[in-house]
Amino acid sequence: MRNMTSGNISKHLIRYSVPLILGNLFQLTYNAVDSIIISRFASKESLAAVGTANPIMNIIIFFIIGICMGASVLMSEFFGSDDTDTLTKEISTTLIFGLISTTIISIICILLSRPVLLLMNTPDEILEKSALYLKIIFLGLLFTFLYNVFASALRSIGDAKTPLYFLSLASVLNGCLDFLFIAFFQLDIVGAALATIIAEAISAILCIFYIYKKVPVLHLSRKALKIDVDLLKKTLHYGWATAMQQTCLYIGKLLVQGAVNPLGVDAIAAFNAVNRVDDFAFTPEQSISHSVTTFVAQNRGAKTEDRIMKGFKIGLVLEIFYWVFICILTFLCAELIMKLFAKSHETEMINLGKKYLQLMAFFYLLPAVTNLLQGFFRGIGNMKITLVCTTVQMIFRVTFVYLFAPSFGIPGIAYACLLGWIAMLSVEVPYFFHSIKNT
């Protein structure tokens, strides 16, 4: 456990952020390993099929993660105020409601996978593969929820290391299963989907087992397994806005994918690859943001408001240092990175991805700042502004993608991202100064 209401702020944020960054990077490794192994041992069409399916998959997964994130803010507040009884009720309420909701969502998503792909103008040569991949992934949504709800509970009490250990093990397992299912058994994208589900199940089971053996404050007795209606309302207030914010982000990405699909299989495969790179670039920025959320929420619960702005400023410094590193790395290694996702003769795909990444290397500064501001807003309990800002960003991004992509191709998508982040900051920055003035 890590109580952030006293002690050195920089150490708290760094020690919390680093395992969170590593844990999220391991989680992203699931999909990256899928893509690399598919590109090597399957086909370009299979890679494009997974790339087309990912935005749809991510809408649902990040809706679930959003609910867990909203609940974790409440958990952090209850832990910061030393209210363990209410903390237990909050975990129980989120767990039961989430299990019921996730089961319903899984069934609906399996039924709608193919119709949604058709609406996205998915090319015929990859349609059936994409639909099959989605249906298998959606069968494992319960494992996604279970891991995230218990990982959120651990992080709310300052333990970001333990989820990292479980994700590390699951990531290694995922890679091994990918190779076994795709390269050895030739199961193509079915093997990739099965490997992901099995790895997620293992990480969820380990997380639950650890809590019940080592973390008494998070234990749920049979009597405690019930829904507290008042807490459910509050959880939905926090979680719904966060879930919708996450969903809006990925609906936007889904619409962007719709603009990429008419550009052909090379463009789809390249976009799938650069999306993986974007995720790896954004994740540390988001992890620093999540550490600021937990820090702010705990200090808000403990009523130590003087520490909140100090934590925000240190978070900003961390974000900028990270951006300098990722900018240099991405710009210099863009071609080498793309070759991980393509065979040597697929020069068109490599060149498209390289152009995109060398532009985005400089643009990554803007989401570093927007993520930090989002983390601050979540920490003070203002979830609605995160939804508003994300919606503004996606409206601008999607609009300009459809304007730029037909003429500029994949690089046009990078410029559309830049304009989306600028629009987002134009809302976030004034609201941030308004918030600190009235806090």
ZABAVEX-496827 format. One record per residue: residue in one letter; x negated, y, z negated of N, C-alpha, C in turn. Coordinates in steps of 0.2 Angstrom, whole numbers, plus 5000, padded with zeros to 4 digits. Example, Ala and Ser with C-alpha at 12.3 -4.5 7.8 and 13.67 -1.06 7.14 Angstrom:
2
A493449724961493849784961493449844961S493649894965493249954964493650004961
//
This chain:
439
M499649945000500050005000499650065000R499850125003499450185003499950245002N499850274996500250324994499950394996M500250435001499850485004500050555001T500350554995500650614992500050644987S499450614987498950644984498250614987G497750644986497050624988496850664995N496350644998496050675004496550655010I496750715013497250705018496950675025S496250695026495950675032495850595032K495650575026495550505025496150465025H496750485023497350455023497550445030L497550505034497750495041497350455045I496650455044496250415049496350345047R496350325040496350255038497050225040Y497550275040498250245043498250245050S497950295054498050295061497650235064V497050225062496550175066496850105066P497150075061497450015062498050015066L498450075065499050075069498850085077I498350115078498150125085497950055088L497550025084497249955086497849905087G498349905082498949865082499349875088N499449945090499849955096499449935102L498849945102498449925108498449855109F498449815104498549745105499249725107Q499749765105500449745108500449765115L500149815117500049835125499649785128T499249755125498849705128499249645131Y499849635128500249575130500449595138N500649655139500849665146500249675151A499749705148499149715152498849645154V498749595150498549535151498949495156D499649505155500149475160499949505167S499849565168499749595174499049575178I498549575173497949555176497949485178I498149435174498149365176498649355182I499249385182499649375188499349405194S498949455194498649485200498049435202R497749405198497249355200497449285202F498049265198498249195200498849185203A499249235204499949235207499849275214S500249325214500249365220500449445219K500349485224500449555224501249565222E501649515226502349525225502549505218S502249465214502349445207502149505203L501649535204501449595200501949655201A502149665207502649715209503349695205A503449635205504149615202504049625194V503549615191503449625184503449705183G503149745187503149815187503849845188T504249815192504949845193505349825187A505249765184505649745178505449785172N504849805171504549835165504949895163P505149945167505550005164506249985161I506549935164507149905162507049875155M506549835154506349795148506249845143N505849895145505649945140506149995137I506650005141507250045138507550005132I507649945133507949905128507549895122I506849875123506449865118506249925114F506249985117506050045113506750075110F507350055113507950075109507850035102I507749975102507649935096507049965091I506549975094505950005091506150075088G506550115092506850185089507250175083I507650125083508050115077507650105071C507150055072506650045066506250105064M506050145069505650205067506150255063G506750265065507150305061507250275054A507350215053507450185047506750185043S506250185046505550195043505450255039V505750315042505650375039506050375033L506650345032506950345026506650295021M506350245023505950205019505350235016S505050275020504450315018504650365012E505250405013505450445009505650415002F505950355002506150314996505550294992F505050274996504350254993504050314990G504050364994503650424991503950454985S504650444984505050464978505050414973D504750354974504650294969505350264968D505850264973506550244972506550174976T506250124972506250054975506850024976D507350034972508050004973508350024979T508350094981508650114987508150094993L507550084992507150054997507349984999T507449944994507649874996508349874999K508849924997509449925000509349945008E508949995009508850015016508549965020I508049925018507849865022508349815023S508749795018509249755019509849775024T510049835024510549865028510249865035T509649885036509349895043509249825046L509049775042508949705044509649675047I510149675043510749645044511049675050F511149745050511449775056511049765062G510349765062509949755068509949685071L510049635066510149565069510749565073I511349585070511949585074511949625080S511649685080511649725086511149695092T510549675089510149645094510449585098T510749545094511049485097511549505103I511949555101512449585106512149615112I511549655111511249685116510849635121S510649575118510249525122510749495127I511349475125511849445129512049495135I512149555133512349605138511849615143C511149625141510649635146510549575150I510549515148510449455152511049455158L511649475156512149475161512049535167L511749585164511649645169510949655172S510549605171509849615174509849625181R510149575185510149585192510549645195P511149655192511449715195511049785194V510749785189510349845188509749855193L509449795194508849795199509149815206L509749795207510049815214510149885214L510349915209510449985209509850025210M509249995208508650025208508350025215N508649995220508449985227507849935227T507749885222507249835222507149805228P506549795231506449765238506749685237D506949665243507249595242506749545241E506049555243505549505242505349495234I505549545230505349535223506049535218L506649545221507249545217507349495212E507349425215507449375211506949355206K506349375207505749365202505849415197S506049475198506149525193506749505189A507249485192507849465188507749405183L507349355185507149305181506749325175Y506249365177505749385172506149425166L506649465168507049505163507449465159K507749415162508249365158507849325153I507249305154506849265149506649315144I506349375145506149425140506749445136F507349455138507949475134508149415129L507949355131508049295126507649305120G507149335120506649345115506749415111L507249455112507349515109507449515101L507649455099507749455091507049455088F506549415091505849415088505549485089T505749525094505549595094505749635089F506449625087506749665082506449645075L506349585074506149555067505449585066Y505049575071504349605070504349675068N504749715072504649785071505049815065V505549785062505849805056505449795050F505049735050504649715044503949755045A503749765051503149805052503249875050S503849905051504049975049504049975042A504349925039504349925031503649925028L503249885031502549885029502149955030R502249985035501950045037502250105033S502950095031503250155027502950155020I502650105017502250105011501550115012G501350125018500650145019500150085022D500450035023500049975025500149965033A499649995036499649985044499149935046K498749905041498249855043498549785044T499049765040499349695040499649685047P500149725049500349715056499849705062L499249745061498749735066498449665066Y498349635060498149575060498549525063F499249525062499649485065499749495073L499649555075499749575082499049545086S498449555082497849525085497849455086L498149415082498249345083498649335088A499249365088499749355094499449375100S499049425101498849445107498349395110V497949365106497449315108497849255111L498349235107498849185109499149195115N499349255116499749275122499249265128G498649295128498149285133498049215135C497949175130497849105131498449065134L499049085132499649055135499749075142D499549145143499649175150499149125155F498549115153498149085157498349015158L498548975153498848915153499448905158F499948945157500548945160500548965168I500149025169500049045176499549015180A498949015177498348985181498348915181F498548875176498448805176499148775178F499648795175500348765177500648795183Q500448855185500748885191501448905190L501648935184502248955182502449025184D501949055187502049125189502349175184I502849215186503149265181503549225175V503749165176504049135171503549115165G502949095167502449085162502249145158A502249205162502049275159502649285153A503249275155503749295151503849245145L503749185146503649135140503149155135A502549165138501949185134502149245129T502449295132502549355128503049335123I503549295124504049285119503749245113I503349195115503049145110502649195106A502249235109501749275105502149325100E502649355103503149395098503449355093A503649295094503949255089503449245083I502749225085502249215080502149275076S502049335079501949395075502549415070A503149395072503649415068503649365062I503549295063503549245058503049265053L502449285055501849295051502049355046C502349405049502449465046502949455040I503449415042503949395036503649355031F503249305033502949265028502449305023Y502149355026501649395022502049435017I502549465019502949505015503249465009Y503449405010503749365005503249335000K502649335002502149304998501749364994K501649424998501149464995501449534993V502049554995502249624995502949624991P502949614984503549614980504049674981V503749734982504149794983504649784989L504449744994504849735000505249675000H505249634994505649574994506349584994L506749544998507449544998507749474995S508049484990508349424987509049404991R509349354990509949334993510549384991K510549404985511049454982510949514986A510349534987510149604990510349604998L510449545001510649545008511349565009K511449635010512149655011512049725014I512549755017512549815020512749875016D512349925014512549975010512850025015V513550045015513850085020513550155020D513450185015513150255015512450255018L512050205016511450205019511450185026L511950145028512050135036512150195040K512550235037512750295040512150345041K511750345035511150385036510650355040T510550295040510050255045510250265052L510950265054511150275060511050345062H511150395058510950465059510250475061Y509750445057509050445059508950405065G509150335064508950295069509250305076W509850325076510150335083509850385087A509650445084509350495087508650475090T508250435086507650415088507650365093A508150315092508250265098508450295104M508950345104509150375110508550415113Q508150445109507550485111507050435115Q506950375112506550325115506850295122T507550285121507950265127507950315133C508050375131508050425136507350425140L506850425136506150415139506050365144Y506350305143506250245147506750245152I507350275151507850285157507550335162G507150385160506750425164506250385168K505950345165505450305168505750255173L506350225172506750185176506950225182L507150285182507350325187506650345192V506150355188505450365192505350305196Q505450245193505250175197505750175203G506350205202506750205208506550245214A506150295212505850335217505150305220V504850265216504250225219504450165223N504950135222505150075225505150085233P505450135236505450145243504850155246L504250165242503650185245503250115247G503550055245503249995247502949955241V502749895243502449845238501849875235D501349895240500749925237500849985232A501250025233501450085229501650055222I502150005223502449975217501949945213A501549905216500949865212500449915209A500249965213499850025210500150055204F500750075205501150105199501250065193N501350005194501349955188500649955185A500149955189499449955186499350015182V499450075185499250135182499750155176N500350125176500750125170500450095164R500150035165499750005160499250045157V498850075161498350125159498650185155D499150215158499550265154499650245147D499950185147500150165140499550155135F499050135138498450125133498150195132A498250245136498050315135498450345130F499150335130499650375126499650345119T499550275119499650245112499250275106P498650285107498250315101498550385099E498850425105499150485103499750475099Q500150425101500750415098500650385091S500050345090499950315083499750375078I499350425081499150485076499850515075S500250525079500950555078501350515073H501350445073501650405068501350415061S500750425061500350435054500550495051V500650545056500850615053501650605051T502050565054502750555052502750525045T502350475044502350445038502150485032F501550525034501250575029501750625027V502050655032502550715031503150685027A503450625029504050595025503850585018Q503250555017503150535010503050595006N502750645008502650715005503250755004R503650745009504350775008504750735003G504750675002505050634997504750654990A504150664990503750674983503850754982K504050794986504150864986503450904985T502950874989502350904989502250944996E502650994997502651025003502051065005D501651085001501051115002500551075006R500551005006500150965010500350945017I501050965018501250945025500950985031M500851045030500551085036499751065036K499451055031498751035031498750965035G499150925033499150855037499250865045F499750915046499850925053499250955057K498851005054498251035057497750975058I497650935053497150885054497350835059G498050815060498250775065498150805072L498150875073498050905079497350905081V496850905076496150895078496050825080L496350775077496250705079496450695086E497050725088497350725094496850755100I496550805098496150845103495450805104F495250775099494550735099494750675103Y495250645102495450585106495550605114W495850655115495950675122495350685126V494850715123494150725126493850655128F493950615123493650545125494050505130I494650505130495050475135495050505142C494950575142494950605148494250585152I493750585149493050565152493050495154L493350455150493350375151493750365157T494350395157494850375163494550405169F494350465169494050495176493550465179L493050445174492450405177492550335179C493050305176493150235177493750215181A494050265184494750255187494650195192E494150195196494150145202494050075198L493550075193493450005190494049985187I494450025183495050005180495549975185M495650005191496049985196495849915198K495249895199495049835201495149775197L495349795190495549745186496249715188F496649755191497349735193497449715200A496849715204496949705211496349665213K496549625219495949585222495549635226S494949615228494449665231494749685238H495149645241495349665248495949715248E496249725242496849765241496649845240T496249865245495949935245496549985244E497049985247497550035247497850045240M498049985237498249985230497750025225I497150005226496550025222496550105223N496550125229496450195230497050245228L497650215229498250245226498150255218G497950205215497950205208497350255205K496850255209496250295207496450365207K496750385213496950455213497450485208Y497850435206498350455200497950465194L497550415192497250415186496750475185Q496350495190495950545190496250615189L496950615191497350675189497550675182M497850615180498150605174497650615168A496950605169496450605164496450675161F496550725165496650795162497250815159F497850785162498450795160498650765153Y498250715151498350675145498350725138L498050785139498050835134498750855131L499250865136499850885135500350835131P500350775132500750725128500350715121A499750735121499450725114499750775109V499850835112500150895108500950875107T501250855112502050845112502150785107N501750735107501850675102501750705095L501250745094501050765087501650805084L501950855089502550895087503150845085Q503250795089503750745088503650715082G503050695080502950665074503150705068F502950765068503150815063503850825062F504250835068504950835067505250775064R505050715066505350655063505150655055G504550675054504350675047504850725042I505050775045505450825041506150805042G506350755045507050725046507450755051N507150795056507450825061507450785068M507850735068507850685074508150715080K508650755080508950785085508550825090I508050865087507650905092507150855096T506950795093506550755097506950725103L507550715102507950695108508050745113V508150805111508250865115507650875119C507050875116506450885119506250835124T506350775123506250715127506750715133T507350735132507850745137507650795142V507350855140507150905144506550885148Q506050845145505450825149505650775154M506150735153506350685158506750715164I507150765162507550795168507050825173F506550865170506050895174505650845178R505350795174504950745177505350705183V505950685182506250645187506450685193T506650745191506850795197506250805202F505650815199505050835203504750765206V504850705203504650645206505050635212Y505650645213506050635219505850685224L505650745222505450795227504750785229F504250765225503550755227503350685230A503750635227503450565229503550555237P504050575240504050555247503550595251S503250645249502750685252502050665250F501950665243501350655240501150585238G501650545238501550475235501450465228I501050425226500850415219500550475215P500150515218499850575215500450625213G500950625217501550665216501850655210I501850585208502150565201501750595195A501050605196500650635191500850705190Y500950745196501150815195501750825192A502250775193502950785190502850775183C502450725181502350715173502050785170L501650815173501350875171501850925170L502350935175502850985174503350965169G503450905168503950875163503650895156W502950885155502650895148502650975147I502551015152502551085151503251115149A503751085152504451095150504551075143M504351025141504450995134504151045129L503551065130503151105126503551175125S503851195131504151265130504751265126V505051205124505551195119505251185112E504751135112504451115105504151165102V503651205105503251255102503651305098P504151345101504551395098504951365092Y505151305093505551265088505151255082F504551235083504051215078503951275073F503751335076503651395072504251415069H504851405072505451425068505551375062S505351315063505451265057504951275052I504351295053503851305047504051375044K504351425048504551485045505151475040N505551425041506151415037506051355032T505451325032505351275027505151295020
//
